[in-house]
Amino acid sequence: MNPTNGTKAGAANLTIDAQGEDEVVYLSKRHRVSTAVVREIIRRIGVVERSAIEREIRKGMKRR
């Protein structure tokens, strides 16, 4: 845990570059969710791998 804000150390250092931003937009359009949802998933799981993000989106869709 990061003592300053209570998040994982790896997730706190996670930044989205220009290519990552394109990936966020692509995933949000593909799954019909907002870009904020995709960014929140990336922040929460701490991974920018497409398959992991899509898996989390599908989990969320099942809950609706």
C-alpha positions in Angstrom: 0.0 0.0 0.0 1.1 3.5 -0.8 1.0 5.5 2.4 0.1 8.8 0.6 -3.1 7.8 -1.1 -3.9 4.2 -0.1 -3.5 2.6 -3.5 -1.2 -0.1 -4.8 2.3 1.3 -5.5 2.2 -0.1 -9.1 -1.2 1.4 -9.8 -0.2 4.8 -8.4 2.7 5.0 -10.9 0.5 3.8 -13.9 0.2 6.5 -16.6 -1.5 6.3 -19.9 0.5 7.5 -22.9 -0.8 8.6 -26.3 -1.0 5.0 -27.5 -2.8 4.0 -24.3 -5.3 6.8 -24.7 -6.1 5.4 -28.2 -6.6 2.0 -26.6 -9.0 3.5 -24.0 -11.1 5.2 -26.7 -11.1 2.0 -28.8 -12.2 -0.2 -25.8 -14.9 2.3 -24.7 -16.4 2.4 -28.2 -16.2 -1.4 -28.7 -17.9 -2.2 -25.4 -20.2 0.9 -25.4 -19.0 2.2 -22.0 -17.5 5.6 -21.2 -13.8 6.3 -21.3 -14.0 7.1 -17.6 -15.1 3.5 -16.9 -12.2 2.1 -18.9 -9.8 4.4 -17.1 -11.2 3.4 -13.7 -10.8 -0.3 -14.6 -7.2 0.3 -15.6 -6.6 2.2 -12.4 -8.3 -0.4 -10.3 -6.6 -3.5 -11.7 -3.3 -1.8 -12.4 -2.8 -3.3 -15.8 -3.0 -1.8 -19.3 -3.2 -5.2 -21.1 -6.3 -5.2 -23.4 -7.4 -8.8 -22.6 -7.4 -8.1 -18.8 -9.4 -4.8 -19.3 -11.9 -6.6 -21.6 -12.3 -9.4 -19.0 -13.1 -6.8 -16.3 -15.6 -5.0 -18.6 -17.4 -8.3 -19.3 -17.5 -9.0 -15.5 -19.2 -5.7 -15.0 -21.7 -6.3 -17.8 -22.8 -9.6 -16.2 -23.7 -7.7 -13.0 -26.1 -5.4 -14.8 
